[in-house]
Amino acid sequence: MKYDFETIVPRYHLGSNKWMEMKKVNPDIGPDIIPFSVADMEFLNAPEIIDDLKNFLDHTVLGYSGTTEEFRAAVCSWMKRKRNWNADPSWIVNTSGIVTAFFNAVKAYTEPGDGVLLLTPVYYPMYKAISLNKRKLVESPLIYNGRQYDIDFEDFAKKAADPSTKLFIMSSPHNPCSRIWRKEELEKLGKICLENNVIVISDEIHFDLIMPGYEHTVFASISDEFARNSVICTAPSKTFNLAGMQISNIFIPDADLRERYIRELSTSTLSVQCNILGYRACQTAYERAENWLDEAIAVIARNRDIVADFIGKEMPQIKLIDLEATYLLWMDFNAFELDYKELERLNKVEGSLFFDEGYIFGEAGRGFERWNLACPTKYVIEGLERLKKTYKKYL
Ligand SMILES: Cc1ncc(COP(=O)(O)O)c(C=O)c1O
């Protein structure tokens, strides 16, 4: 490995909630414990990005700044090179994050009382974007087969056909079950949405974190019709561990949808401009940090294989959902028949295992845990040993 994926920076004093959460549970937590929760990486940033930012700060003025032509070209060139998608620079609207983007889309494209479709269980702020804006949650539960999740197309079509359903927010690849929606599945979903005038918000924040052997399809790349009926949410934040930079690139190919989106942003006094350092970090990442990303994915895939091997041999009661994308391993603990709150207590208090609790992703997530594997391998191995010790009496 050319890059350092072993050094940990404890972030208790850097405002990281997930690190502080551990201290709240156990004030005496040792230096050998790191959090396995919230989706940012416990990896140092790519040196290409850090060195460039240092150099940039030596030669810039931190005034109001928007995007440059070079920035937009770098973003579109990344989409073409990595995902074979011909995106036009004029489609990009920037927001400080993707949660902001789908909250804004709910307000821009629906009215209070309208239905918004979700494939559940799913990333929890999507529920909030619906309930806090007084829209109606329309759930199409995914079908769980013990190893992976599938879409119930019949149910989805029925729910989309309800005239009050106006919007579908999709997580693609899907968080938390890490499923990559195949091109044929996206085609079916997109067709149903077009037939029923349902706009698609495709949250593709994890679209660069694709495990070896898998392929991700950008929803809007499938056809012009799909592109004109969708908003594609992308960012360098998960890919390059830049969440604190608050930069996302929202692609809205249709001029009318784009105009409505921007109008809604401005009525919320939100800006289409982001942070000057965020732009710079994003551009540098897309232009120069691809090798770092390749190595990061290799470390995540190695961590996944180590967990799968250990669990298969030592704790077969735990079912692991195939990790196709993201660095978030979805694990089914239901065979232990524990109440989901007891599961949380057992892991955090007895095991010092700070996963994300499955129940936060919806009721179907009860009994599941989500393990963030973007961390040095030695912490994964230590985590597995603690897991085995914690569940000794149940094995
Ligand atoms: C599916 C999904 N969307 C959005 C986000 C967060 O996006 P942002 O930090 O840009 O608001 C996350 C973070 O975990 C995520 O998993």
The ligand as a Gaussian input file, in Angstrom:
#p B3LYP/6-31G(d) Opt

LIG

0 1
 C      -27.679000       7.655000       1.828000
 C      -27.070000       8.873000       2.480000
 N      -27.442000      10.099000       2.086000
 C      -26.920000      11.221000       2.632000
 C      -25.980000      11.133000       3.645000
 C      -25.428000      12.384000       4.256000
 O      -25.232000      13.368000       3.329000
 P      -24.685000      14.816000       3.694000
 O      -23.691000      14.680000       4.783000
 O      -24.114000      15.285000       2.419000
 O      -25.883000      15.623000       4.105000
 C      -25.556000       9.883000       4.091000
 C      -24.588000       9.770000       5.186000
 O      -24.400000       8.754000       5.783000
 C      -26.108000       8.717000       3.488000
 O      -25.731000       7.495000       3.864000

